Amino acid sequence: MVKFLDKLIGSGKKPKSEAEEYQELNLSEFEEGFKDEPANMFLRIAELGGLELLPELKKQVYEGNVLIIDVSPAKHDKLLFDRAIKDLKQVVNDVHGDIALVKEDQVIVTPRGMRIDRQKLK
C-alpha cells in the first residue's frame, strides 16, 4: 500500500538519475574463473600502421582468430591501405572467412565458419 501511495503522490525523494544508478563492475573476479581454460579462438585487436604487421595479421587469421583492425593510421597512405586490404582479402578467400569495413577506420576479419552480418540490429 505504501508503494502505491508513493507512486501516486510521490515519496518526497528525488528519483535517481542514470549516473546515480550506475554501478562499477569488477571484472577481475569473472576473468579469474576462466584463467586456466583453453580457448579455441581469440578476438585480437590490432592497429595497422605499416606493412610489417601484415604477416602477423595473416597468421592470426590462418590460426582461426578474429581480428578487429584499426586502419586509421594506414588510411593516410592510399597505397599502404589498398595493399593491406588486398592481402587481407586474399587470406579471407584462402580460409573461406569474411572481411568488412566497420565505420570508416575499422576492419573486421573472421576465419572459416564465421560470417559478418552487415545489417544492424534494431
Secondary structure, DSSP 4 states (H G I P E B T S, - for coil): -HHHHHHHH--SPPPPPHHHH-----THHHHHHTTTS--S--EEEEE--SGGGHHHHHHHHHTT-EEEEE-TTGGGSHHHHHHHHHHHHHHHHHHT-EEEEETTTEEEEE-TT-----SPP-
